[in-house]
Amino acid sequence: MTWVIASFIMFISSVVLYLAVRQSSLLKTPTQLNNLAMFIIPVIVYAIISGINGTDLHLSTFAFIIVVIQAILFSYFGNVMSLISIERAPNPGYSLVISKSYVVFTSLVSIFLFKSELTSKSILAIIMIVAFSPLVMLSKSKVRNLKFDSTWLPLAIGAFFCWGSLAITSKYLYTIGVNIIERL
């Protein structure tokens, strides 16, 4: 599977997931149950995949420590902040535009950590993400009368850094030879 296909599958599943999360919050499902479901369902899926593929799930102590840090700091807290932000935002898309724009963070950090190249096309894409994101959230008729719980914004920004850090550490684990199924 190419990275493009994997990214498209992730895109579609993320949209479905966050629409389900928003619907679940409208049904007053506790955030803790939503968060638990976001971990239990993937555990079952990855256990089946690793069983089918015969994946060796042994990690070095160093890799295990990084995976634990990822799980607790970046994945768990990222999920918690994202879920609460989605719940409190006037529109779930507002929260997701901010928290899922971590491509800006990961692209810039990757230059220093992985000696990645930032092409003019990449720079243009980053500028477009930053420039057009506010257009999703602002409309002339709603700007004056918009009333919402403003705590969603710092939570979305926190999720932004958690997701970006998760991506960076995932790339690092991949570069030191940790299989993606082992990490997941």
N, C-alpha and C positions, 0 to 999 in steps of 0.2 A: 504494500500500500504506500503510495507516495504521500508526502507531507501535505500536498494540496487536497487530496481526498480526505485525509485524516482531519485537516483543518475544516473542511466543509462539513464533515460529520459532526465535529465538535460545535460548529456554528449552529447547525440545525438543532442538535440536542440541547444546546444552551438556551436557545429561544424557547423550546418546548418546556425545559426545566423551569425557567424563570416565569413563564406564564402559569405553570402549575403552582409554583411557589406563591405567586400573587393571588391566584384563585384560592389556594389553601389559606392564606392570611385573611382573605375576605370571608372565608368560612370559619374564621376564628380558631384555626388550628394553632396550638402553641408553637412558638418559634423553635423550641427545643425538639419537638417531634419532626419538624421540617428539617432541622439540622441533622438529626439522627438518620432520617431517611436518605439524606445526601451522602451519608457514609455507608450505611448498611447495604443499599442497593448496589453501589460500585464494588463493595467487598465480595458480594455474591457473584457478580459478573466476572470480576478479575480472578476469583477462585476457580470458576468454571474454565475461563480461558487458560489459566496456568495449568490446570489439570489436563485439558485437551492437548496443549502444546508441550507438556512435560517440562515446564520451566523450573529450573533450580532456583529456589527462593532464599538461598543463603546469602547474607551480606557480610562484608567485613565490619568490624566494630566501628570504624570511622564512617563508613557509608550508612550504617544503622543509626548512628548519632545524628547525621545530617537528615535522614528520613524522619526521625522522631521530631527534630526541630521543625522540619517542613510541615509535618502533620499537625503539630500543636500550634506553632506560631503563625504559619502562613495559611494553611488550609482551614484549620478549625476556626481561628479568629477571623480569617478572611470570610468564611461562610457566615459566621455569626454577624459580623458587621454588615455584610451584604444583605442578609435576610432582613435584619432590622431596618436597614436603609431602604430596601424595596418596600417594606411595610409602611414606612413613615413618609416616603416621598409622595408628592402629588400624583406622580405617574411612575411606574416601575422603570420605564425606559430612561428617565432622568438619572436615576441612581446607576443603572447599568451603563449608560454612556460614559459616566465618570469612572466607575470602578473597572470597566472592561477596556478602557483606553490605556491600559498599562503597557501597551506596545511602545509608547513614547519612552517610558521609564526603562523597559528592558532593552530597547534599541540603543539608548545612550549608555547604559551601564555595560552592555555587551562589548562596546568599543574598548573599555578599559580592562574588563575581566577576561575576555576571550579574543581580544585583538580583532574583533569583527570590523568589517568595512561598512561605512555608512555612505551609500551612493547618493547621487543627486536625486534619483528617483525615490529613495527611502526618505530623504530629507523632505521632499515635496509631500510624500504621503503623511509624514508626521505633522507637517504644517497644516495639511488639509484636515487631519483628525482634530487638532487643537482649534483650528479656525471654525470648523463647521459643527463641532459638538454643541456649542451654545444655541445654534439654530434649532436643534431638536427640542430644546427646553423652553425657548422663548416664543411667545406669540403676542401680537399687539393687544388682543382683547383680554388676555389673561394676566398680563404683567401687573396691572394695577390692583386687581382683586384677588391675587393668588394668596391663599391662606393655607399653611401647612406647618407641620412640625419641622422646624429648621434643623433639627439634629440629624436629619438624613444625610446632609452634605458632608460633615466631618466623617461620618461612618462610611460613606461612599469613597472618600479619599483614603481612609484607612484600609478599606478593601482593595483599593487601587494598588497600594504599596504591598499588601499581602500577596495579591495575585502576581504582581511583578516579581517579588522576591521568590515566590514559588516557581515561576518560570525560570528565573536565573539559576536557582539551586538545582532544578531539574536538569537543565542543560549541563551544569557542572557535573552532576552525578553521571549523566550520559557520557561525558568526556572522560571520566575515570573508569568507565566500563560497566556501570550498573545498568542492567537490562530494564527497560521501561516497565515491564510487568512486575519485576521485583520492587521497583519504586512505588508503583501504584498499589 
